[in-house]
Amino acid sequence: MSLRICILETDILRPELVDQYQGYGQMFQRLFSQQPIAAEFTVYNVMQGEYPTNEEVFDAYLVTGSKADSFGTDPWIETLRAYLLTRYERGDKLLGVCFGHQLLALLLGGKSERATQGWGVGTHSYKLAAKAPWMSPLREELTLLISHQDQVTSLPENATVIASSEFCPFAAYHINDQVLCFQGHPEFIHDYSRALLDIRQEVLGEQIYSKGMASLEHEHHGTTVAEWMMRFVAHKPETQSV
């Protein structure tokens, strides 16, 4: 039986990227189609006020990346915060990427803010700091495509760090069997990262731009993270006998 995943899309792509990439919801669907666990996806663009009806039931809710700040006060962000807090309190499984990673950390007692390290772009490697039953296939380190100037700087009290680097200490975390988040973008492909770098070249400056472009020679583990996410959703913790 397929998992049912609700994708809460928190951005609208730049006009020059829409024809090729459609949106982050479509990018995630393409990514998840490459991993072995069957799943069905429904995309809601929450920037435009789209949400599931109360009658719709999902196995997990995924919050995508966004150009917006997770600590922003836009009305749609405030609405999303309230919605996610309700889902969390109901015990639903929540997945977050980039903006979603930061927003969920903030919502559940952590902190996210503009990073003193500046922009992170291109391909970035992290050391794995924890292991869990759903982290299959297991890797010694994790490499993902990134594009962010905000970071989680303090985790919720009950969160466990999964992946970290000197540049991004809280790059991935989980909260028990309910929340799983990544700063990096498993749904990105190299061509999309190149397009973003080109668009932001002037903002980034030549040094960061050139280093980011050069890093795109390296592969990334987006499909691994996609599989971890679906295994996390499908995972049923063993109940202890009394």
RAFENCOR-V516327 format. One line per field, one symbol per residue. phi: phi as a letter, one per 40 degrees, with the letter a starting at -180 (. if undefined). burial: # if it has 9 or more other C-alpha atoms within 8 Angstrom, else .. A space follows every 10 residues. Layout:
phi = ???
burial = ???
//
This chain:
phi = .ccbbccccb abcddcbcdc bgacdccccc ccccbcccab bbbbccccgc acccccbbca bbbccacccc ccbddccccc dccccccccc gccbbbbfdc dccccccbhc abaccccgcb agbbbbccba badccbccbc abbbcbaabb acbacddccb cbbaaccbcb caabbfbbba bbccbcccbd cccccccccc dcccgcccdc cccccccccb bdcccdcdcc cccccbcccc cc
burial = ..######## #.#...##.. ########## ##..#...#. #.#####... .......### ######...# .....###.# #..##.##.. .######### #######.## ###.#...#. ########.. ...###.... .######### ######..## #####...## #####.#### ########.. ..##..#... #..#...##. ###.##...# ########## ###....... ..
//
